[in-house]
Amino acid sequence: MKRVLQRPPVGVARTAVLIAAARAQEQGRLDRLFDDPLAAGLVKAAGSADDLSGVRTLAGDHFVLRTRYFDDELLTSAAPQVVIVAAGLDTRAFRLQWPPGTTLFELDLPELVEFKEDALRDLGAKPLCDRTAIPCDLREDWPTALIRAGFDPGRPAAWLVEGLFMFLPPDAGARLLHWVGALSAPGSTLALEHVNRAFRGLPQMRPVHRRFDTMDARWQSDVEDPVEWLDGYGWDATVTHQVDLAARHGRAVPAITDPRKVGAARIWLASAVRTG
Ligand SMILES: C[S@@+](CC[C@H](N)C(=O)[O-])C[C@H]1O[C@@H](n2cnc3c(N)ncnc32)[C@H](O)[C@@H]1O
């Protein structure tokens, strides 16, 4: 039977190809911070991300450092359930050594999930945990779909929201955080990325915003104090600075996250434990 050709992601879903391209590039380094052998195949199936290479250059090692940071946070959490919110072309289900019995859920837009599942099948990828991909719009009722797929709100979960909040309007981000909290049993953890207003306003970011606007992937929100913000939703959060991450992993501080170059502008990397 003839296979239907995969439709490469477009719009905001295409930003996932940009991040996968950074991980594919990292895979070519001997001193890589993680292994992602599927990333290059996924990018190729998406028709490359060369048109977004300017964004990658500007980010420097930020995408790579954040990937390693969230890998470590998720494995340290050791929760029986993992929820990767806006998973994009994330392949953690296939590349991290999960504790036996881990169930992992990936949420993203239907067109992205369809493309990814086809591409992973073509690449012969085999998950290292019990993985379920859930097509949904995170501005709508995704908790019902997650629970129908087998998520148990009575057991601890490790949540990851990487590279999403800035694309959501503030009210949708607030609803998302509300539901993550409502579904989180004691002992759950949450790791996330966001940006502050000064970061959105950086002159260096103007071409990125112009490019994303043409892709219908406009940045719509920011947060000034992630610890206070997360506290309001029942999470005790810690922020890790890229300067420390870069030092930990022997990399140069990405210029876009170097306070000596960007002043008060911040890309927040935070991890939190459920208190509420
Ligand atoms: C920058 S990518 C990050 C992907 C992944 N977390 C990573 O770091 O590789 C943003 C992702 O958010 C997803 N996304 C954006 N808005 C969404 C929405 N309303 N519902 C579901 N997914 C959404 C996109 O499809 C895309 O996969």
The ligand as a MOL file (V3000), in Angstrom:
LIG
                    3D

  0  0  0     0  0            999 V3000
M  V30 BEGIN CTAB
M  V30 COUNTS 27 29 0 0 0
M  V30 BEGIN ATOM
M  V30 1 C 9.7790 25.9110 20.3800 0
M  V30 2 S 8.8670 24.4110 20.1590 0 CHG=1
M  V30 3 C 9.4470 23.4980 21.5750 0
M  V30 4 C 9.2920 22.0190 21.3670 0
M  V30 5 C 9.9670 21.1580 22.4400 0
M  V30 6 N 9.4570 21.4280 23.7600 0
M  V30 7 C 11.4690 21.3420 22.3970 0
M  V30 8 O 12.0030 22.0740 23.2330 0
M  V30 9 O 12.0810 20.7700 21.5170 0 CHG=-1
M  V30 10 C 7.2150 24.9050 20.6330 0
M  V30 11 C 6.2260 23.7660 20.5730 0
M  V30 12 O 4.9940 24.2180 21.1600 0
M  V30 13 C 3.9290 23.6510 20.4340 0
M  V30 14 N 2.7350 24.4810 20.6460 0
M  V30 15 C 2.6410 25.8210 20.5130 0
M  V30 16 N 1.3750 26.2120 20.7790 0
M  V30 17 C 0.6750 25.0880 21.0920 0
M  V30 18 C -0.6740 24.8430 21.4630 0
M  V30 19 N -1.5560 25.8310 21.5290 0
M  V30 20 N -1.0440 23.5800 21.7150 0
M  V30 21 C -0.1570 22.5590 21.6160 0
M  V30 22 N 1.1450 22.7380 21.2850 0
M  V30 23 C 1.5450 23.9880 21.0170 0
M  V30 24 C 4.4170 23.6910 18.9920 0
M  V30 25 O 3.6890 22.8330 18.1600 0
M  V30 26 C 5.8840 23.2870 19.1670 0
M  V30 27 O 6.0500 21.9000 19.0710 0
M  V30 END ATOM
M  V30 BEGIN BOND
M  V30 1 1 1 2
M  V30 2 1 2 3
M  V30 3 1 2 10
M  V30 4 1 3 4
M  V30 5 1 4 5
M  V30 6 1 5 6
M  V30 7 1 5 7
M  V30 8 2 7 8
M  V30 9 1 7 9
M  V30 10 1 10 11
M  V30 11 1 11 12
M  V30 12 1 11 26
M  V30 13 1 12 13
M  V30 14 1 13 14
M  V30 15 1 13 24
M  V30 16 1 14 15
M  V30 17 1 14 23
M  V30 18 2 15 16
M  V30 19 1 16 17
M  V30 20 1 17 18
M  V30 21 2 17 23
M  V30 22 1 18 19
M  V30 23 2 18 20
M  V30 24 1 20 21
M  V30 25 2 21 22
M  V30 26 1 22 23
M  V30 27 1 24 25
M  V30 28 1 24 26
M  V30 29 1 26 27
M  V30 END BOND
M  V30 END CTAB
M  END
